Amino acid sequence: SGYHPVRVSEVYSQCHVVIKKFGWGHFSTVWMVKSRRHDQKHSAAPSTPKSTGAGGSNPMQYLALKVQKSAEHYTEAAIDEIELLDCIAKERIRCES
C-alpha cells in the first residue's frame, strides 16, 4: 500500500509523459505530465502553454497526474476527491456559460 514508483519520462495511458514531480503527501504523489493526445476533448483541465508539440500545430498540454496509494481507505478518499473535482468542473462550466 505504498506509492507506485513513477519515473521521469515514463508514459501513462499511452499519452501522458512524466516531466517532473510536483510534490507528495501522506496519500499520494503528484507529477507534471505532458499530454501527447491530439484529441483534446478527452483531456482534463488543460493548461495554456505557448509552446507547441513536435507537429508544430497542436499546443502541448500540461496536466497534473496524481498517484494515490493503493490501500482501500486511500482509494475511497481518491474516489471522493474525483467526485468533488467533477462537481467543481461542472459548476465552473455553468458559471462560464
C-alpha positions, 0 to 999 in steps of 0.5 A: 500500500505504498506509492507506485514508483513513477519515473521521469519520462515514463508514459501513462495511458499511452499519452501522458509523459512524466516531466517532473514531480510536483510534490507528495503527501501522506496519500499520494504523489503528484507529477507534471505530465505532458499530454501527447493526445491530439484529441483534446476533448478527452483531456482534463483541465488543460493548461495554456502553454505557448509552446507547441508539440513536435507537429508544430500545430497542436499546443502541448498540454500540461496536466497534473497526474496524481498517484494515490496509494493503493490501500482501500481507505486511500482509494475511497478518499481518491474516489471522493476527491474525483467526485468533488473535482467533477462537481467543481468542473461542472459548476465552473462550466455553468458559471462560464456559460 
